[in-house]
Amino acid sequence: MQGRATSTTLVRTWIPQRTLLTDIGLVIGFSLLTALMAKIAIPLPFTPVPITGQTFAVLLTGALLGSRLGAATMLTYILEGSVGLPVFARATPASYGYLAGFVAAAFIVGWLAERGWSRDVLRSILAMIAGEVAIYVFGLAWLSRYVGWGQVLALGFFPFLIGDAVKLIAAALIVPAGWRIRER
């Protein structure tokens, strides 16, 4: 199942009739989940980037909705914050790269999920690691403009590894469990 898209996402098995209205509802619903998870935030005094629950929502969104709807959800989330809705954690210009990484991560995880990578824990973990890499690539590249390359790992990577690993494992366990429930 790793080749072309011969699979589907878990949400598509629960909502098989795809309409514009259901897609809009899913995008808005999951953007609100991301906003809710942003409120779970732990500011770190030494970095402009807080620890949040957003990455959990991003990975889960991609795995459940797929590449296009996952990316659309994160774009919607960014749009909501850009127009002033209180959906972001303590977003500062230095953390905007991570927001851009959310779009790429949801797309990548969703693309892999569409190819069956969300059906078992190991491949779910691998798909979500790929998503985390995307978040860090965008986030660290942007953060380096503010803190310099010499400090970027200390301020934007190392403090977040344990928390991101916990969120990744949680998301990677939930989606295959959903498949097992669905198959019963």
C-alpha positions in Angstrom: 0.0 0.0 0.0 3.0 2.3 0.0 2.8 3.1 -3.7 -0.1 4.9 -5.2 -3.2 5.9 -3.2 -5.0 2.6 -2.8 -6.3 3.4 0.6 -8.3 6.1 2.3 -8.3 8.0 5.5 -10.1 7.0 8.6 -12.5 10.0 8.4 -13.4 9.0 4.9 -14.5 5.6 6.1 -16.7 7.2 8.7 -18.0 9.9 6.3 -18.0 8.2 2.9 -20.2 10.7 1.0 -17.8 13.5 0.3 -19.5 16.8 -0.3 -18.2 20.4 -0.2 -20.3 21.0 2.9 -18.7 18.0 4.8 -15.2 19.0 3.7 -15.8 22.6 4.9 -17.2 21.2 8.2 -14.2 19.0 8.7 -11.7 21.8 7.8 -13.3 24.2 10.3 -13.8 21.5 12.9 -10.2 20.5 12.8 -8.9 24.1 12.7 -10.9 24.7 15.9 -9.3 21.5 17.4 -5.9 23.0 16.6 -6.9 26.3 18.2 -8.1 24.5 21.3 -4.8 22.6 21.5 -2.9 25.9 21.1 -4.5 27.0 24.4 -2.5 24.2 26.0 0.6 26.2 26.2 3.7 26.3 28.4 5.8 29.5 27.8 9.5 29.0 28.1 11.3 32.1 29.4 14.4 31.5 27.3 12.8 31.1 23.9 10.1 32.9 21.9 8.5 29.6 21.1 6.1 28.0 23.6 5.4 24.3 24.1 1.8 23.7 22.9 -0.6 21.0 22.0 -0.8 22.2 18.4 1.6 19.6 16.9 -0.6 16.9 18.3 -3.6 18.4 16.4 -1.6 18.9 13.2 -0.4 15.3 13.1 -3.8 14.0 13.9 -5.5 16.2 11.3 -3.2 15.0 8.6 -3.6 11.4 9.5 -7.4 11.6 9.8 -8.3 14.0 6.9 -5.6 13.3 4.3 -3.2 15.6 2.4 -5.5 18.1 0.9 -8.0 18.6 3.7 -5.2 18.4 6.2 -3.3 21.2 4.5 -6.5 23.2 3.9 -7.2 22.9 7.7 -3.9 24.3 8.6 -4.2 27.1 6.1 -7.6 27.9 7.6 -6.2 27.9 11.0 -3.5 30.3 10.0 -6.1 32.5 8.3 -8.2 32.5 11.4 -5.2 33.8 13.4 -4.2 36.2 10.8 -7.6 38.0 10.8 -7.3 38.4 14.6 -9.2 35.4 16.0 -7.6 34.2 19.2 -6.6 30.8 17.9 -2.8 30.9 18.2 -0.7 30.2 21.2 1.7 33.0 22.1 2.5 33.5 18.4 5.4 35.9 17.8 7.0 36.7 14.5 9.9 34.3 15.5 7.4 31.4 15.7 5.7 31.9 12.3 7.9 29.3 10.6 6.4 26.6 12.8 2.9 27.7 11.6 4.0 27.3 8.0 5.4 23.9 8.9 2.0 22.9 10.1 0.7 23.1 6.5 3.5 21.0 5.2 3.3 18.5 8.1 -0.5 18.0 7.7 0.0 17.5 3.9 2.9 15.0 4.4 1.2 13.0 7.1 -2.1 13.0 5.2 -0.4 11.9 2.0 1.2 8.9 3.8 -2.1 8.2 5.5 -3.8 8.0 2.1 -1.4 5.3 1.3 -2.2 3.2 4.4 0.5 4.5 6.7 -2.1 5.3 9.4 -3.4 1.8 9.8 -0.6 0.4 12.1 1.4 2.0 14.9 4.8 1.7 13.4 4.0 3.3 10.1 1.9 5.9 11.8 4.9 6.8 13.9 7.1 7.0 10.8 4.5 9.2 9.0 4.3 11.5 11.9 8.0 11.8 12.3 8.1 12.9 8.7 5.5 15.6 9.6 7.5 16.7 12.7 10.6 17.0 10.5 8.6 19.4 8.2 7.5 21.5 11.2 11.1 21.7 12.4 12.6 22.5 9.0 10.2 25.5 8.5 10.3 26.5 12.1 14.0 26.4 12.6 14.8 28.1 9.3 12.5 31.0 10.2 13.6 31.2 13.9 17.2 31.4 12.8 16.4 34.9 11.4 15.7 36.0 15.0 18.2 34.1 17.1 20.9 33.1 14.6 22.0 29.7 13.5 24.2 29.3 16.6 21.2 29.4 18.9 18.4 27.9 16.8 18.7 24.3 18.1 19.0 25.4 21.7 16.0 27.7 21.5 13.7 26.0 18.9 14.6 22.3 18.8 16.0 20.6 21.9 13.5 22.0 24.5 10.7 20.6 22.4 11.9 17.0 21.6 10.4 15.2 24.6 7.0 16.9 24.4 6.8 16.5 20.6 7.7 12.8 21.0 4.9 12.3 23.6 2.4 14.1 21.3 3.5 12.1 18.3 3.2 8.8 20.1 -0.3 9.8 21.3 -1.5 10.7 17.8 0.2 7.6 16.3 -1.7 5.4 18.8 -5.1 7.0 18.4 -5.4 6.7 14.6 -4.6 2.9 14.3 -6.9 2.3 17.2 -9.6 4.1 15.3 -9.0 1.8 12.3 -9.3 -1.3 14.6 -12.6 0.0 16.0 -13.8 0.7 12.5 -12.9 -2.7 11.2 -15.0 -4.4 14.0 
